Amino acid sequence: MQTVIIAGGKGERLGLIDIPKPMVKLQNKPLLEYQIELAKKYGSKEIFIMSGYMSDVIKDYFKDGKNFNIKINHITEIFPLGTAGCLKQLENTINKRFMVFYGDIVMDFDIHSFIEFDKNQKESIATIIIHPNNHPYDSDLIETDKNNKITKIIKKPHNDNNYYKNLVNAGVYIFSPEIFKFIKENEYQDIARDILPKIIDKNIYGYKTAEYIKDLGTKERFNKIKTDFKKGNINKFNKTNKRSAIFLDRDGVINKNMDTSPSLDNFQLLEKVEDAIKKINESGFLAIVITNQPMIAKGFITFEETEKIHNKLETLLGEKEAYLDEIYFCPHHPKNGFKGEIKELKIDCNCRKPKTGLFMKAKEDFNIDFNTSWMIGDSKCDIEAGKNIGAKTILISDKNEYDADFSAKNLNEAINLILNEGQIK
Ligand SMILES: [Zn+2]
Protein backbone atom coordinates (compact mmCIF):
# COMPACT_ATOMS: atom_id res chain seq x y z
CA MET A 1 0.00 0.00 0.00
CA GLN A 2 1.29 3.48 -0.85
CA THR A 3 2.00 5.58 2.21
CA VAL A 4 1.71 9.33 2.51
CA ILE A 5 3.44 11.16 5.35
CA ILE A 6 2.29 14.68 6.11
CA ALA A 7 5.48 16.34 7.28
CA GLY A 8 4.75 20.05 7.31
CA GLY A 9 4.92 20.59 11.09
CA LYS A 10 6.95 23.43 12.57
CA GLY A 11 7.75 22.26 16.08
CA GLU A 12 7.74 25.66 17.74
CA ARG A 13 6.37 24.17 20.95
CA LEU A 14 9.31 21.78 21.04
CA GLY A 15 11.75 24.69 20.66
CA LEU A 16 13.06 23.45 17.30
CA ILE A 17 14.83 26.16 15.30
CA ASP A 18 16.74 24.66 12.41
CA ILE A 19 14.66 21.57 11.59
CA PRO A 20 10.97 20.85 10.91
CA LYS A 21 9.11 18.83 13.55
CA PRO A 22 9.20 15.41 11.77
CA MET A 23 13.03 15.61 11.73
CA VAL A 24 13.28 15.76 15.53
CA LYS A 25 15.63 13.07 16.77
CA LEU A 26 14.69 10.14 18.91
CA GLN A 27 17.93 8.47 19.94
CA ASN A 28 20.03 9.05 16.80
CA LYS A 29 17.43 9.02 14.08
CA PRO A 30 14.79 11.50 12.94
CA LEU A 31 11.21 10.57 13.77
CA LEU A 32 10.36 10.47 10.07
CA GLU A 33 12.89 7.70 9.52
CA TYR A 34 11.14 5.48 12.09
CA GLN A 35 7.87 6.02 10.26
CA ILE A 36 9.43 5.09 6.93
CA GLU A 37 10.98 1.97 8.47
CA LEU A 38 7.60 0.97 9.91
CA ALA A 39 5.84 1.37 6.56
CA LYS A 40 8.63 -0.57 4.85
CA LYS A 41 8.49 -3.37 7.42
CA TYR A 42 4.83 -3.90 6.52
CA GLY A 43 5.43 -3.97 2.78
CA SER A 44 5.07 -0.35 1.66
CA LYS A 45 7.22 0.16 -1.46
CA GLU A 46 6.54 3.80 -2.14
CA ILE A 47 6.30 6.79 0.17
CA PHE A 48 5.12 10.31 -0.51
CA ILE A 49 6.50 12.92 1.88
CA MET A 50 4.34 16.05 1.87
CA SER A 51 6.51 18.87 3.17
CA GLY A 52 6.41 22.63 3.37
CA TYR A 53 8.21 24.31 6.21
CA MET A 54 12.00 23.69 5.87
CA SER A 55 11.38 21.04 3.24
CA ASP A 56 15.03 21.11 2.15
CA VAL A 57 16.11 19.51 5.44
CA ILE A 58 13.81 16.57 4.70
CA LYS A 59 14.77 16.30 1.01
CA ASP A 60 18.50 16.46 1.74
CA TYR A 61 18.25 13.70 4.31
CA PHE A 62 16.04 11.18 2.48
CA LYS A 63 16.68 12.11 -1.17
CA ASP A 64 14.96 9.56 -3.46
CA GLY A 65 15.02 6.89 -0.77
CA LYS A 66 17.73 4.71 -2.34
CA ASN A 67 19.77 4.71 0.89
CA PHE A 68 16.67 3.55 2.74
CA ASN A 69 15.71 0.87 0.20
CA ILE A 70 12.36 2.41 -0.60
CA LYS A 71 11.06 4.80 -3.24
CA ILE A 72 10.51 8.26 -1.79
CA ASN A 73 8.70 11.08 -3.60
CA HIS A 74 8.82 14.60 -2.20
CA ILE A 75 5.88 16.94 -2.73
CA THR A 76 6.36 20.44 -1.43
CA GLU A 77 3.61 22.97 -0.94
CA ILE A 78 4.28 26.58 -1.84
CA PHE A 79 1.99 27.96 0.84
CA PRO A 80 0.48 26.14 3.84
CA LEU A 81 -2.36 23.86 2.72
CA GLY A 82 -3.07 21.97 5.94
CA THR A 83 -3.22 18.19 6.34
CA ALA A 84 -6.02 17.82 3.77
CA GLY A 85 -5.13 20.59 1.33
CA CYS A 86 -1.70 19.07 0.79
CA LEU A 87 -3.21 15.64 -0.02
CA LYS A 88 -5.16 17.14 -2.92
CA GLN A 89 -1.81 17.43 -4.76
CA LEU A 90 -1.82 13.61 -5.09
CA GLU A 91 -5.20 13.37 -6.82
CA ASN A 92 -3.72 12.46 -10.20
CA THR A 93 -0.99 10.26 -8.74
CA ILE A 94 -2.78 7.88 -6.38
CA ASN A 95 -5.62 5.67 -7.65
CA LYS A 96 -5.80 2.92 -5.00
CA ARG A 97 -6.51 2.92 -1.27
CA PHE A 98 -3.59 4.56 0.56
CA MET A 99 -2.36 5.07 4.09
CA VAL A 100 -1.67 8.44 5.71
CA PHE A 101 0.49 9.25 8.76
CA TYR A 102 1.01 12.60 10.43
CA GLY A 103 4.76 13.20 10.55
CA ASP A 104 4.81 14.22 14.20
CA ILE A 105 3.59 10.90 15.58
CA VAL A 106 5.69 8.33 17.39
CA MET A 107 4.22 4.92 16.77
CA ASP A 108 4.62 1.22 16.25
CA PHE A 109 1.54 -0.74 15.31
CA ASP A 110 0.59 -3.87 13.40
CA ILE A 111 -0.18 -2.35 10.01
CA HIS A 112 -1.28 -5.74 8.60
CA SER A 113 -4.09 -5.95 11.13
CA PHE A 114 -5.15 -2.35 10.33
CA ILE A 115 -5.22 -3.04 6.57
CA GLU A 116 -7.12 -6.29 7.15
CA PHE A 117 -9.76 -4.46 9.18
CA ASP A 118 -10.06 -1.80 6.46
CA LYS A 119 -10.53 -4.48 3.79
CA ASN A 120 -13.47 -5.95 5.69
CA GLN A 121 -15.43 -2.68 5.73
CA LYS A 122 -17.54 -2.58 2.60
CA GLU A 123 -17.63 0.59 0.50
CA SER A 124 -15.88 2.70 3.07
CA ILE A 125 -14.27 6.00 2.21
CA ALA A 126 -11.93 6.00 5.21
CA THR A 127 -10.71 4.00 8.19
CA ILE A 128 -9.23 5.92 11.10
CA ILE A 129 -7.20 4.59 13.99
CA ILE A 130 -8.92 5.56 17.23
CA HIS A 131 -7.95 5.10 20.86
CA PRO A 132 -8.58 6.50 24.33
CA ASN A 133 -6.08 9.12 25.52
CA ASN A 134 -5.27 10.81 28.83
CA HIS A 135 -6.65 14.22 27.87
CA PRO A 136 -10.07 13.56 26.28
CA TYR A 137 -11.41 16.83 27.73
CA ASP A 138 -9.32 18.82 25.23
CA SER A 139 -9.54 16.40 22.29
CA ASP A 140 -12.04 15.99 19.47
CA LEU A 141 -14.02 12.87 20.40
CA ILE A 142 -15.32 10.13 18.15
CA GLU A 143 -18.54 8.16 18.51
CA THR A 144 -18.97 4.77 16.83
CA ASP A 145 -21.82 2.29 16.53
CA LYS A 146 -21.54 -1.41 17.32
CA ASN A 147 -20.18 -2.11 13.83
CA ASN A 148 -17.30 0.36 14.39
CA LYS A 149 -18.84 2.85 12.00
CA ILE A 150 -18.12 6.42 13.03
CA THR A 151 -21.41 8.18 13.69
CA LYS A 152 -20.33 11.49 15.20
CA ILE A 153 -17.32 13.72 15.78
CA ILE A 154 -17.59 15.90 18.86
CA LYS A 155 -15.28 18.86 18.47
CA LYS A 156 -13.52 20.39 21.43
CA PRO A 157 -14.30 22.21 23.61
CA HIS A 158 -17.21 20.02 24.72
CA ASN A 159 -18.87 22.32 27.20
CA ASP A 160 -22.30 20.75 26.91
CA ASN A 161 -22.01 18.84 30.22
CA ASN A 162 -22.59 15.55 28.42
CA TYR A 163 -20.71 12.37 29.18
CA TYR A 164 -18.70 10.92 26.32
CA LYS A 165 -16.77 7.80 25.57
CA ASN A 166 -13.02 8.42 25.55
CA LEU A 167 -12.14 7.79 21.90
CA VAL A 168 -9.97 10.08 19.84
CA ASN A 169 -8.48 10.21 16.37
CA ALA A 170 -4.90 8.92 16.49
CA GLY A 171 -3.82 10.58 13.23
CA VAL A 172 -3.41 7.45 11.07
CA TYR A 173 -5.77 6.81 8.15
CA ILE A 174 -6.52 4.61 5.19
CA PHE A 175 -8.39 6.52 2.49
CA SER A 176 -10.16 5.53 -0.68
CA PRO A 177 -9.10 7.78 -3.62
CA GLU A 178 -12.69 9.02 -3.53
CA ILE A 179 -11.55 11.29 -0.68
CA PHE A 180 -9.92 13.69 -3.16
CA LYS A 181 -13.39 14.75 -4.34
CA PHE A 182 -14.07 16.25 -0.94
CA ILE A 183 -10.92 18.35 -0.77
CA LYS A 184 -10.70 21.76 -2.45
CA GLU A 185 -7.68 22.75 -4.47
CA ASN A 186 -5.18 25.33 -3.20
CA GLU A 187 -7.06 26.00 -0.02
CA TYR A 188 -6.00 25.41 3.56
CA GLN A 189 -8.00 22.45 4.97
CA ASP A 190 -7.48 20.08 7.86
CA ILE A 191 -8.41 16.36 7.61
CA ALA A 192 -9.99 16.09 11.05
CA ARG A 193 -11.64 19.52 11.21
CA ASP A 194 -12.73 20.12 7.61
CA ILE A 195 -12.93 16.82 5.72
CA LEU A 196 -14.13 14.14 8.18
CA PRO A 197 -17.29 16.07 9.11
CA LYS A 198 -18.09 16.35 5.37
CA ILE A 199 -17.87 12.59 4.82
CA ILE A 200 -19.43 11.40 8.07
CA ASP A 201 -22.51 10.13 6.21
CA LYS A 202 -20.34 8.15 3.77
CA ASN A 203 -18.79 5.17 5.50
CA ILE A 204 -15.95 6.03 7.87
CA TYR A 205 -14.80 3.27 10.23
CA GLY A 206 -12.85 3.44 13.47
CA TYR A 207 -10.12 0.87 14.11
CA LYS A 208 -9.53 0.79 17.83
CA THR A 209 -6.15 -0.21 19.16
CA ALA A 210 -4.06 0.05 22.34
CA GLU A 211 -0.79 0.17 20.42
CA TYR A 212 1.64 3.04 20.89
CA ILE A 213 0.58 6.02 18.75
CA LYS A 214 1.34 9.41 20.31
CA ASP A 215 1.94 12.85 18.92
CA LEU A 216 4.96 14.89 19.97
CA GLY A 217 2.73 17.81 20.98
CA THR A 218 4.46 19.66 23.78
CA LYS A 219 7.93 19.46 25.33
CA GLU A 220 6.41 17.63 28.27
CA ARG A 221 4.80 14.99 26.07
CA PHE A 222 8.01 14.64 24.08
CA ASN A 223 9.98 13.95 27.28
CA LYS A 224 7.47 11.26 28.22
CA ILE A 225 7.86 9.72 24.75
CA LYS A 226 11.66 9.68 25.14
CA THR A 227 11.28 7.80 28.42
CA ASP A 228 8.89 5.30 26.79
CA PHE A 229 11.37 4.87 23.95
CA LYS A 230 14.19 4.06 26.38
CA LYS A 231 11.99 1.54 28.17
CA GLY A 232 11.21 -0.10 24.82
CA ASN A 233 7.49 0.49 25.34
CA ILE A 234 6.87 1.78 21.82
CA ASN A 235 7.70 -1.49 20.12
CA LYS A 236 6.52 -3.64 23.03
CA PHE A 237 2.90 -2.51 22.56
CA ASN A 238 2.73 -3.60 18.91
CA LYS A 239 -0.23 -5.99 18.71
CA THR A 240 1.99 -8.82 17.50
CA ASN A 241 3.48 -8.87 21.03
CA LYS A 242 1.53 -10.24 23.98
CA ARG A 243 0.35 -7.74 26.60
CA SER A 244 -0.44 -8.05 30.29
CA ALA A 245 -3.77 -6.78 31.56
CA ILE A 246 -5.30 -5.79 34.85
CA PHE A 247 -8.94 -6.87 34.64
CA LEU A 248 -11.25 -4.88 36.89
CA ASP A 249 -14.70 -5.63 38.15
CA ARG A 250 -16.93 -2.53 38.10
CA ASP A 251 -19.42 -2.18 40.99
CA GLY A 252 -17.73 -2.20 44.39
CA VAL A 253 -14.27 -1.86 42.85
CA ILE A 254 -14.48 1.25 40.66
CA ASN A 255 -17.80 2.73 41.77
CA LYS A 256 -20.07 2.48 44.77
CA ASN A 257 -22.46 -0.46 44.59
CA MET A 258 -25.81 0.62 43.18
CA ASP A 259 -27.68 -2.50 44.36
CA THR A 260 -31.19 -2.54 42.96
CA SER A 261 -31.24 1.03 41.67
CA PRO A 262 -28.63 1.37 38.94
CA SER A 263 -28.85 4.80 37.31
CA LEU A 264 -26.69 7.53 35.87
CA ASP A 265 -27.20 9.69 38.96
CA ASN A 266 -26.41 6.89 41.37
CA PHE A 267 -23.16 6.11 39.63
CA GLN A 268 -20.32 7.47 41.76
CA LEU A 269 -16.63 6.64 41.68
CA LEU A 270 -15.00 5.27 44.81
CA GLU A 271 -12.17 7.25 46.35
CA LYS A 272 -8.82 7.47 44.52
CA VAL A 273 -9.99 5.24 41.68
CA GLU A 274 -8.76 7.78 39.10
CA ASP A 275 -5.27 7.71 40.64
CA ALA A 276 -5.27 3.92 40.67
CA ILE A 277 -6.29 3.65 37.01
CA LYS A 278 -3.80 6.33 35.96
CA LYS A 279 -1.11 4.20 37.60
CA ILE A 280 -2.23 1.22 35.51
CA ASN A 281 -2.04 3.34 32.34
CA GLU A 282 1.48 4.48 33.16
CA SER A 283 2.66 0.99 34.11
CA GLY A 284 2.11 -0.51 30.67
CA PHE A 285 -0.62 -2.92 31.84
CA LEU A 286 -3.90 -2.71 29.96
CA ALA A 287 -6.84 -1.50 32.11
CA ILE A 288 -9.90 -3.56 31.17
CA VAL A 289 -13.26 -3.66 32.94
CA ILE A 290 -15.21 -6.92 32.87
CA THR A 291 -18.55 -6.72 34.64
CA ASN A 292 -21.75 -8.72 35.07
CA GLN A 293 -24.79 -6.48 34.61
CA PRO A 294 -27.75 -8.83 35.14
CA MET A 295 -29.91 -5.78 35.92
CA ILE A 296 -30.22 -5.40 32.16
CA ALA A 297 -31.79 -8.89 31.81
CA LYS A 298 -33.97 -8.22 34.82
CA GLY A 299 -35.33 -5.10 33.14
CA PHE A 300 -34.09 -2.61 35.75
CA ILE A 301 -31.86 -0.77 33.28
CA THR A 302 -31.53 -0.62 29.49
CA PHE A 303 -28.51 -1.03 27.24
CA GLU A 304 -28.66 2.69 26.45
CA GLU A 305 -28.60 3.66 30.13
CA THR A 306 -25.73 1.25 30.75
CA GLU A 307 -23.81 2.88 27.92
CA LYS A 308 -24.46 6.31 29.41
CA ILE A 309 -23.14 5.10 32.77
CA HIS A 310 -19.98 3.88 31.04
CA ASN A 311 -19.62 7.23 29.30
CA LYS A 312 -19.89 8.90 32.70
CA LEU A 313 -17.21 6.55 34.03
CA GLU A 314 -14.89 7.36 31.11
CA THR A 315 -15.51 11.11 31.37
CA LEU A 316 -14.84 11.20 35.13
CA LEU A 317 -11.63 9.21 34.68
CA GLY A 318 -10.60 11.39 31.73
CA GLU A 319 -10.90 14.54 33.81
CA LYS A 320 -8.13 13.09 35.98
CA GLU A 321 -6.05 11.88 33.00
CA ALA A 322 -6.90 8.22 33.44
CA TYR A 323 -8.51 5.91 30.90
CA LEU A 324 -9.79 2.39 30.36
CA ASP A 325 -8.63 0.38 27.38
CA GLU A 326 -12.02 -1.35 27.16
CA ILE A 327 -15.23 -2.09 29.03
CA TYR A 328 -16.91 -5.47 28.47
CA PHE A 329 -20.19 -6.34 30.14
CA CYS A 330 -22.50 -9.34 30.33
CA PRO A 331 -26.19 -8.30 30.17
CA HIS A 332 -27.52 -11.80 30.84
CA HIS A 333 -28.99 -13.63 33.80
CA PRO A 334 -29.64 -17.38 33.94
CA LYS A 335 -32.73 -17.53 36.20
CA ASN A 336 -36.11 -16.28 35.09
CA GLY A 337 -39.06 -15.20 37.16
CA PHE A 338 -38.52 -11.44 37.50
CA LYS A 339 -41.32 -9.04 36.65
CA GLY A 340 -40.45 -6.96 33.60
CA GLU A 341 -37.51 -9.13 32.63
CA ILE A 342 -36.13 -9.32 29.07
CA LYS A 343 -36.80 -12.90 27.96
CA GLU A 344 -34.04 -13.16 25.35
CA LEU A 345 -31.38 -12.11 27.88
CA LYS A 346 -32.48 -14.76 30.36
CA ILE A 347 -30.01 -17.32 29.15
CA ASP A 348 -27.20 -19.39 30.52
CA CYS A 349 -24.57 -17.48 28.52
CA ASN A 350 -20.84 -18.06 28.39
CA CYS A 351 -19.91 -14.48 29.28
CA ARG A 352 -21.25 -14.15 32.83
CA LYS A 353 -18.37 -14.37 35.32
CA PRO A 354 -17.03 -16.76 36.56
CA LYS A 355 -17.30 -17.91 32.95
CA THR A 356 -14.57 -16.64 30.70
CA GLY A 357 -16.33 -15.51 27.50
CA LEU A 358 -15.57 -11.81 27.92
CA PHE A 359 -11.97 -12.51 28.93
CA MET A 360 -11.52 -14.57 25.76
CA LYS A 361 -12.94 -11.68 23.73
CA ALA A 362 -10.45 -9.30 25.39
CA LYS A 363 -7.63 -11.74 24.73
CA GLU A 364 -8.51 -11.77 21.05
CA ASP A 365 -8.91 -7.99 20.83
CA PHE A 366 -5.65 -7.12 22.61
CA ASN A 367 -3.44 -10.25 22.35
CA ILE A 368 -3.31 -10.70 26.13
CA ASP A 369 -1.19 -13.16 28.08
CA PHE A 370 -3.42 -14.31 30.98
CA ASN A 371 -0.48 -15.75 32.94
CA THR A 372 1.05 -12.29 33.45
CA SER A 373 -2.35 -10.65 34.03
CA TRP A 374 -4.43 -9.89 37.13
CA MET A 375 -8.11 -9.92 38.07
CA ILE A 376 -9.33 -7.54 40.76
CA GLY A 377 -12.86 -7.96 42.10
CA ASP A 378 -15.00 -7.86 45.21
CA SER A 379 -16.94 -11.09 44.82
CA LYS A 380 -16.48 -14.82 44.61
CA CYS A 381 -17.29 -14.93 40.90
CA ASP A 382 -14.52 -12.41 40.13
CA ILE A 383 -11.91 -14.49 41.91
CA GLU A 384 -13.17 -17.70 40.29
CA ALA A 385 -13.10 -16.06 36.87
CA GLY A 386 -9.52 -14.88 37.48
CA LYS A 387 -8.53 -18.41 38.44
CA ASN A 388 -10.33 -19.85 35.43
CA ILE A 389 -8.11 -17.87 33.06
CA GLY A 390 -4.93 -18.50 35.07
CA ALA A 391 -4.44 -14.88 36.20
CA LYS A 392 -3.42 -13.76 39.68
CA THR A 393 -6.31 -12.51 41.77
CA ILE A 394 -6.90 -9.74 44.30
CA LEU A 395 -10.07 -9.55 46.37
CA ILE A 396 -11.24 -6.08 47.41
CA SER A 397 -12.37 -6.79 50.95
CA ASP A 398 -11.36 -6.46 54.59
CA LYS A 399 -10.77 -10.18 54.73
CA ASN A 400 -9.09 -12.63 52.41
CA GLU A 401 -11.47 -15.33 51.26
CA TYR A 402 -12.49 -17.33 48.18
CA ASP A 403 -8.88 -18.46 47.91
CA ALA A 404 -7.75 -15.18 46.30
CA ASP A 405 -4.00 -14.69 45.90
CA PHE A 406 -4.15 -11.36 47.74
CA SER A 407 -6.65 -9.02 49.29
CA ALA A 408 -6.66 -5.23 49.41
CA LYS A 409 -8.92 -2.60 50.97
CA ASN A 410 -9.45 -0.69 47.76
CA LEU A 411 -8.37 -0.47 44.13
CA ASN A 412 -5.50 1.90 44.81
CA GLU A 413 -4.01 -0.48 47.37
CA ALA A 414 -4.45 -3.38 44.95
CA ILE A 415 -2.63 -1.55 42.16
CA ASN A 416 0.24 -0.61 44.47
CA LEU A 417 0.52 -4.26 45.40
CA ILE A 418 0.71 -5.33 41.74
CA LEU A 419 3.22 -2.67 40.76
CA ASN A 420 5.45 -3.52 43.71
CA GLU A 421 5.42 -7.11 42.58
CA GLY A 422 7.20 -5.93 39.43
CA GLN A 423 5.18 -8.36 37.35
CA ILE A 424 5.01 -6.33 34.17
CA LYS A 425 6.29 -8.20 31.17
ZN1 LIG B 1 -23.56 -13.11 29.40
Residues whose N, C-alpha, C, O or C-beta is under 5 A from the ligand:
A	BS01	ZN	C330 P331 H332 C349 N350 C351 R352
